[in-house]
Every structure is written in C-alpha cells, then in structure tokens.
C-alpha cells in the first residue's frame, strides 16, 4: 500500500554560496550566505518587506521573505513538486543577485 509523504520544510544549497530553508506551512523563505551561516546576525526590514540580515560588521548575511510563494511562486504551493519549488527559489535568488 502506497502512502503519501507530507513535507513541511524544504532546505538545501543554491550553488556554493547560499543555503535556504523554506517553511512551506507558513510560506517563509530563509536565505543565508554560507560563509556567515553560523554567525550572529541582525535583521532590518527593507522597502520591499524583506528582512535583510547582516553581521555585526555590516556584511550581508541573508534574507527572510514572508509570504514568499504567495508573492513570487507559480501556482498553488501545495501542488508544486519539490523540484519546482527549489527551481523557483534558485531563479528568485539569482534575479536578486544572491547567486551567480
């Protein structure tokens, strides 16, 4: 008997530089620069409503995007494949110059 697998988070790397964690239940995308992933950071909301994360010395460390899929996704999140979600996140990160 086959059963369905329910996933509530998706995480991985985009290239060698960005780690992501996508909370599917709450539609929140967390992006972190691999080089600063374990450093303490502070966040500040930018005009687009993203929380930009920076290290104590002001270096860019990542972003948090609330309602990511609602704002930037394609179709209903519950029907999207894991591959499609990761592809969309990678495209968005590249278009915002986070990944080369």
C-alpha positions as CSV (number, residue, x, y, z in Angstrom):
1,X,0.0,0.0,0.0
2,X,1.5,3.3,-1.0
3,X,1.2,6.3,1.3
4,X,1.6,10.0,0.8
5,X,4.5,11.8,2.3
6,X,3.8,15.2,3.7
7,X,6.7,17.7,3.7
8,X,6.5,20.9,5.7
9,X,10.0,22.3,5.1
10,X,12.5,22.2,2.2
11,X,16.1,23.1,2.5
12,X,19.3,22.9,0.6
13,X,22.0,24.9,-1.1
14,X,21.9,27.2,-4.1
15,X,25.3,27.0,-5.8
16,X,28.1,27.1,-3.3
17,X,27.2,30.4,-1.6
18,X,23.6,30.4,-0.4
19,X,21.8,28.0,2.0
20,X,18.0,28.1,2.0
21,X,15.2,26.9,4.3
22,X,11.6,27.2,3.1
23,X,8.9,26.8,5.8
24,X,6.1,25.6,3.4
25,X,3.4,25.6,6.1
26,X,4.0,29.3,6.9
27,X,5.3,30.4,3.4
28,X,8.5,31.8,4.8
29,X,11.8,31.6,2.9
30,X,15.1,31.9,4.8
31,X,18.3,32.5,2.8
32,X,21.7,32.6,4.4
33,X,25.2,33.2,3.0
34,X,27.1,30.0,3.6
35,X,30.2,32.0,4.8
36,X,28.2,33.7,7.6
37,X,25.6,31.0,8.3
38,X,26.8,30.3,11.9
39,X,27.5,34.0,12.8
40,X,25.1,36.1,14.9
41,X,23.2,38.5,12.7
42,X,20.6,41.3,13.0
43,X,17.8,42.0,10.6
44,X,16.2,45.1,9.2
45,X,13.2,45.3,7.0
46,X,13.8,46.9,3.6
47,X,11.2,48.8,1.5
48,X,10.1,45.5,-0.3
49,X,9.2,44.0,3.1
50,X,12.2,41.6,3.2
51,X,14.2,41.2,6.4
52,X,17.8,41.7,5.3
53,X,20.3,40.0,7.7
54,X,23.7,41.5,8.4
55,X,26.7,40.5,10.5
56,X,27.9,42.9,13.3
57,X,30.4,44.4,10.8
58,X,27.5,45.1,8.3
59,X,28.3,42.3,5.8
60,X,25.3,40.9,4.0
61,X,24.4,37.5,5.7
62,X,21.0,36.7,4.2
63,X,17.3,37.5,3.9
64,X,13.9,36.4,5.3
65,X,10.9,36.7,3.0
66,X,7.5,36.2,4.5
67,X,4.7,35.1,2.1
68,X,7.4,34.2,-0.4
69,X,5.3,31.7,-2.5
70,X,2.2,33.9,-2.4
71,X,4.3,36.8,-3.8
72,X,6.8,35.1,-6.1
73,X,5.7,31.5,-6.6
74,X,3.9,29.9,-9.5
75,X,0.6,28.1,-8.9
76,X,-0.6,26.6,-5.7
77,X,2.3,25.7,-3.4
78,X,0.5,22.5,-2.2
79,X,0.5,21.1,-5.7
80,X,4.1,22.1,-6.7
81,X,6.8,19.5,-6.8
82,X,9.9,19.8,-4.6
83,X,12.0,20.2,-7.8
84,X,9.7,23.1,-9.0
85,X,9.9,24.9,-5.6
86,X,13.7,24.6,-5.5
87,X,14.0,25.8,-9.1
88,X,11.7,28.8,-8.4
89,X,13.8,29.7,-5.2
90,X,17.0,29.5,-7.2
91,X,15.6,31.7,-10.0
92,X,14.5,34.3,-7.5
93,X,17.8,34.3,-5.7
94,X,19.7,34.7,-9.0
95,X,17.4,37.5,-10.1
96,X,18.2,39.3,-6.8
97,X,22.0,38.8,-7.3
98,X,22.3,36.4,-4.4
99,X,23.6,33.5,-6.5
100,X,25.9,33.8,-9.5
